[in-house]
Amino acid sequence: MRILSLLAFLVFFSYSVDLSAQVLDKGNFVIGTTLGFSAADTKVSYSISGVKEKGNGPSALQLNFAPNVGYFLIDYLAVGIGLDYTFSQVTDPNEDRRNDSDLLFGPFARYYLPVGDDMAFFLETSFGFGNASDDQYIGENKQSINTNVFALGVGPGFTIFSTDDIGVEALFKYNFASSQFDTENTGVKTSTTTRTNQFDISVGIQFYFGGVRRIGE
């Protein structure tokens, strides 16, 4: 709801802004970042011999930070390179706490569909390659596992431009990730592959520059 309220305010504000769609022209650059945050709590209810009980399930906290830089190959189409850092913490009252951090690096492409002079829808696709570090706590002991990760993301977004060629945006994205790690314990080798499907919403800010001209210039 907060993201929708922010977008509604920016839409109202943007009617007083007169920007050219040329910020999305061939030869321009875009640089910026997105920030995503999510938190979840789980409640569990069960019945034993007709007696109902309630308890707490796992809780999760996730923070995502993704800077990027791109170049418009043609009008409305930007390609570039981005970083993606995600930190997540999962706490289960019946098990141990787990911290995960992923750092990915890879290309992205974004195609814009302007709506007037100061707003645009866009579709973004990104690929990521990198390493994940997982800390698992067993009592007071911590065990670290390093993992190779491949990720793919795709989703729509919406941008509102300001008078300073700054775009404030919201992005809804589907992310798929595949990770693999090998462990060895008492001579027994184990290979584990994990595949994750996730939907998230993030907000961001982008700066557009290079060959930018105002209406009337």
N, C-alpha and C positions, 0 to 999 in steps of 0.2 A: 504494500500500500504506500509506503514512503517513496519508493521509486516512481510509482504512478503519479503521486502528488507532485513530485519534483518535475516530472515531464510536463504535467498539466500547467504548472507555473511557468516553465520555460517556453511552452507553446504560446501562452498568453503574452509573455514578454517579447517574444520574437516578432510579433506583428508590428512593432515599432522599429524593427531592424530592416535595413535594405542592403542585403549582400548579393553579390553576383555568384552564380553557380560555377564561375571560373575557378574557384578554389579546388574544384575537382577536375581541372583540365590536365591534359597530358603535359608532363614536364614538371609538375608541382611535387612537393614532398609533404609527407605527413609523419609526425612523430608524437608519441604520447604513451598513455598507459591506461589499463583498466584495473579496478579493484573489486574483488568479490568477497563476500562474507556470508557464512551460513552457520546456524546452530540448530541442533535437534535434540529433543528429549523423548524418551520412550517410557510409557507406562504399561505394566503387565498386570492382567487380572486372570485368575484361574480358580477352578472349583475342585475341591477334594472332598468326596463323599457328601456332596451337597453344601459344603462350607466354602463360601467365597472369600478369596484373599486377593489383595492388591499389593503390587510392589513396583520398584523402579527397574526399568530396562536400561540398555546402553544409551549413553549420551554422546553426541559428536559435536565438535567445533572445527570449522575449516576457514582458512584465510588464503586468498589467492591474489597474487600481484603479477601483472603481465605487461612490461614495457615493450614498445615496438617502434620500428622506423620503416617507412615505406616510400615508394616512388610510383607516380602515375605513368604507366606505360602508354596508356591511351586514356581518353576522356572517361572518367568514372571508374576506371579499373586501376587499383593500386596493389602492388606486390612488394614484399619486404621480408624482414627478419625480425623475429621476436623471441623474448625470453618468457618463461612461465614458471613462477615459483608458487608452490602450494604447500601449506602446512596444515595438518589435520591432527586432532587429538580425539581418541575414542576411549571412553571410560565405561567399563562394565562393572556394576556393583558385585557381580558374582565371579569376575575374573580379574585380569590385570589391566593396567592402563597401557595404552599404546600410542606413541607419537610417530607420525609419518611426515616426511618432507620430500617433495619432488622438485627437481630443477631440470627444466627441459629447454631446448634450444632448437629452433627450426623455422622454416618459411611459412608465410601466410599470404593469402590473396583476399581482396575485398572489392566487391562491386557495388556501386552506389546507384540508387534510383532517386533523383532529386524530386522534392515536393515543394514547388515554389522556389524562391531565391535563398531561403535560409533554413531549409529542412531537407532531410533525405533519409530514405530507408536504405539499408545495405545488407548484403549477405556475405558472411565471412567464413573462410575455410582455413584451417591451420594444421600443421604437422609439428610434432615435437619428438626429439630424441634426447635422452639424458640418463641421469642416475638418480635413484631414490635411496634415501637413508632412513631406515626404520629402527626405532628404539623400543624394545619390549622390556617391560619391568616385571620380573618374577620375584615378588617380595621386595627386598632391598637391592637385588641384583639387576643389572641392566645388560641386555644383550643387543648388539648392533648388527644389522644385516644390510649390506649394500646390494642394490638391485638395478639391472638395466631396464629401461622403460621406453616404450614407443607409444605415442598418443596421437589421436586424430580428433579434431573438433570442427563442428559446423553449426551455423545458426544465424538467425536474422537479428538486426539491430536497428536503432533509430538515432539520428544525430540532429541536433539543433545548433546552428552556427551563431556566433556572436559577432559584434562589430570588429573584433580584433582577430578575425580568422581563427577563432577557437571553436571547436566542436565539443559539445557536451552530449554524451551518448549513453544509451542503455543497450545491453546485449543479452539475448537469451540464447544459450548454446547447449548443444548435445556434445558430450565428450566421451570418447572411447579410449581406454588405455590398456595396454598389455605389458606385463612385467614378468621377469623370470630371474630366479636366483637358485644357486646350488649351495647346499649345506652338507657338512659331514659330522657325524656324531658316533663315537666308538666304532669307527671303521665303516659305518653305513652312510652311503651317499644318497642324498635326496635332492631331486630337481623339482621345483615348484613353479608353476605358471599361473598367474592371476590375470583375469580379464574383468575390467570394470566399466559399467555403463552409468553415466551421470548426467543430469540436467542441472544447469545453474544459471543464475541471473547476476550480472555485474554491471557496474557503472564506470564511466571513464571520461577522460578528457584528451583531445587530440589537437595538435597545432598544425595548421596548414600554411605552407610558405613556398616561395620560389615562383616567380612569374605571376603572382596574384595581382589582380587589378579590380578596382571598385567600379560599380555601375556609374557611368557618366564620365569616367576618366578617359 
